[in-house]
Amino acid sequence: MESRTAPWHGVVVATALPFGPDGDLDLDRYAEHVAWLAENGCHGVVPNGSLGEYQTLTDQERAAVVHAAVAAAPDGFSVVPGVGAYGADASRRWAEQAAQAGADAVLCLPPNGYRCGDDEVVAHYKVVASAGLPIVAYNNPFDTRVDLTPELLARIADEVPEVVAVKEFSGDVRRPYRLAELAPRIELLVGADDVLVELMLAGAVGWIAGLPNALPERSVRLYELARQGRFAEALPLYRRLHPIFRWDSRHTFIQAIKLAMDEVGRYGGGCRLPRLPLPAAEAEAVRADLKHALEQ
């Protein structure tokens, strides 16, 4: 495992969450998955992110997932829980729970039930910051309808020192350069698997990742090549992985990643409603892209 200077650096996997056949949360299997990711070279996990279907969990389940991740994490392996919620007070409570459980930082969306203005976004992060943990802001304008632009992040950087980084999911590979100009203190994290190399080239220091749930060794190898600037070696591997990585940016990403896990011998399993299994044609497309990724 590489030496890192912050818990959000490196390959930090947004973990899929296993449910049993009856839909119950399987915490033992989840803890085993966290340990397996560490054994296979990843640097941390994000429990209760979008991939973890946090919106479908009870409060008791959501808290238990964080405790399970912290308990399963070996020394030096980060736990950065997602604290997304409809309002700032709820996100703050989840950040406090993460701190009490021993987490290293939190991943925080803007409020996800209301299209906030800039003042409201800043106020939201100030409230979450009161929990005392470093905050990785999560820019997902597709789900939240709030865009953490470089200009807004510059204001957050000035007013909320606890915000240390941004998970950038917009897909706009031009943004990192503007962000570095306006808010150089805010570190850039890759937020979508299919722009990994582009954002690493632009200065990203970490990757909050999806497909490493199924392909950790290949993903970590690609990340390390890009981190070291060895792009001539990285690009052939990136091209092979890119078709399966593109599923991370589709609305069926959870089903696709869980299917990929099943196909490589991990347990992905089903999702909770409202997500249903992939239609047959999409499932076959995932399998074909995965087969391409596994070619030597």
ABEGO torsion letter per residue (X at the ends): XBBBABAABEBBBBBBBBBBAAGBBBAAAAAAAAAAAAAAGBAEBBBGBAAAGAAABBAAAAAAAAAAAAAABBBGBBBBBBABBABAAAAAAAAAAAAAAGBABBBBBBBAABBBBAAAAAAAAAAAAAAGBBBBBBBBAAAAGBBBBAAAAAAAAAABAABABBBBAAGBAAAAAAAAAABAABBBBBABAAAAAAAAAAGBABBBBAAAAABAAAAAAAAAAAAAGBAAAAAAAAAAAAAAAAAAABAAAAAAAAAAAAAAGBBAEBBBOABBBBBAAAAAAAAAAAAAAABX
